[in-house]
Amino acid sequence: MNLTLPPLSLYIHIPWCVKKCPYCDFNSHALSADIDAESNETLYIEALLNDLSTEIPLSSERVLESIFIGGGTPSLFSAAAITQLLDGVRTFIKTKARAEITLEANPGAADAASFAGYRRAGVNRLSIGVQSFNDDHLRSIGRIHSAQQAMDAYQLATEAGFHCINLDLMYGLPGQSIEQAMDDLKQAIALKPQHLSWYQLTIEANTLFSSQQPDNLPSHEKLAEISDAGIELLKDHGFKQYEVSAFATEGHQCRHNLNYWQFGDYIGIGAGAHGKLTSLNDHINRRRKQRSPAAYIESIHSGDGLSSQNRLQDEDLLLEFMMNVLRLNQGMPAAAFEQRTGLSLKAIQLRLLHARRAGLLEQNPEVLRATQMGRTFLNNLLIMFS
């Protein structure tokens, strides 16, 4: 291998939420009484910072390009806790002067004082989990907030000084018509956010919906119609699609997620967090932390929060690289394949040729970019690299 060290980001996982959504397959846990107290917030923050301290020697003294605090519902944590967390991160690792720092928030866990406190702590990008502006649809997917609370949360965020706000929206909800899906988008657009994540409800294994699938889900044909209509609507209002489910106004692409999709490196801290780190010894490791919050905190305090670690092999590297970069509308320069994986581009020429002949990959050999058909049938394209 002959690897080039890529940019480095930090992902911080806060695993608690008020209620587990029936479609959610993330490592999230319904809030229990024993995490409300300030002392328990502090206990978890201390564990996160101890976790980070063990990752620093593996980061090759790189500077953080971005920080993403996800969950769960990070906005359940107080502004004081987030301040303690980010101040601690900055003492352990250099952070780019104008690094993007995102925090996820849910409308049901939003208040003006917290949002203002997050902003003072250094959070400069807020991602609000709206999902829909239709109260019936929100109930159908187990959300605990209302459409009005979603709009109020957005207003609170702007008043707190956030100039980069993402709204998460889903389509393909039970009983949802094309008109209703477009109405969700129109209401989101009317708020004038800088970024929209708009993605299809999928039924994942090990979720409540996988065992109790909701009735009246839209057909594949209707889903395709919704997708096409939504992409056109967003384009007409100045939102550029840069990834399968990501749309942004000029200059507001999510830098943290772009680093994932461009096969960059990231440290993962927190219960169930994953990380990917390139070594100066020319190999790439995946690191995973204990999933249970209690087990995570206990293991960190005993000196090792790792659940597993493995060195990515050639076939893993090939598939993971393609799985990420081919989601991007612009793809990646072909030269980045060798720089980020250490693998030979010549060794996969036959696979690339088959993908181009199938109309799933652009013909330009200087760029690895899926065609529109390739992005529509991304799983078919990825099979060629598995």
Secondary structure, 3 states (H helix, E strand, C coil): CCCCCCCEEEEEEECEECCCCCCCCCCCEECCHHHCCHHHHHHHHHHHHHHHHHHHHHCCCCCEEEEEEEECCHHHCCHHHHHHHHHHHHHHCCEEEEEEEEEEECHHHCCHHHHHHHHHHCCCEEEEEEECCCHHHHHHCCCCCCHHHHHHHHHHHHHCCCCCEEEEEEECCCCCCHHHHHHHHHHHHHHCCCEEEEEECCCCCCCHHHHCCCCCCCCHHHHHHHHHHHHHHHHHCCCEEEECCEEECCCCCCHHHHHHHCCCEEEEEECCCEEEEECCCCCEEEEEECCCHHHHHHHHHCCCCEEEEEECCHHHHHHHHHHHHCCECCCEECHHHHHHHCCCCHHHHHHHHHHHHCCCECCCCCEECECHHHHHCHHHHHHCCC
